[in-house]
Amino acid sequence: MELCFFIHCYRQLIIKIMYGDTRQKYVRLKEYDQIIIFPQIIEHSTFRHLEPVSAGFCSVGDDMIICNGGSVSLNLDSKEDDSFVATKQVFGWDAAEALL
């Protein structure tokens, strides 16, 4: 069930990126230090059980992801290095290095 939900979120993200809606939400997980990006229609609190350490909004560009803001439903803010971690995860180390 959870895998299907994540596949659905990923598919929605790809569709939005392809059609120009690049403003998304994200959570950064405590475990694995990974970022999950998902459509704005989904509440941050949906991922509460995954113990996020930061959350907010992100804009997906051609070779970088910029994270900012926070989540009211999780009472979490974005962290300074969230953009670096998200960019590295999606576009690789070279793209993330450009953010330093």
Stockholm file with secondary structure:
# STOCKHOLM 1.0

chainA/1-100         MELCFFIHCYRQLIIKIMYGDTRQKYVRLKEYDQIIIFPQIIEHSTFRHLEPVSAGFCSVGDDMIICNGGSVSLNLDSKEDDSFVATKQVFGWDAAEALL
#=GR chainA/1-100 SS CHHHHHHHHHHHHHHHHHTTCCEEEEEEESSTTCEEEECTTSCGGGGGGGCEEEEEEEEECSSCEEEECEETTTTEECCTTHHHHHHHHHHCHHHHHTTC
#=GC SS_cons         CHHHHHHHHHHHHHHHHHTTCCEEEEEEESSTTCEEEECTTSCGGGGGGGCEEEEEEEEECSSCEEEECEETTTTEECCTTHHHHHHHHHHCHHHHHTTC
//
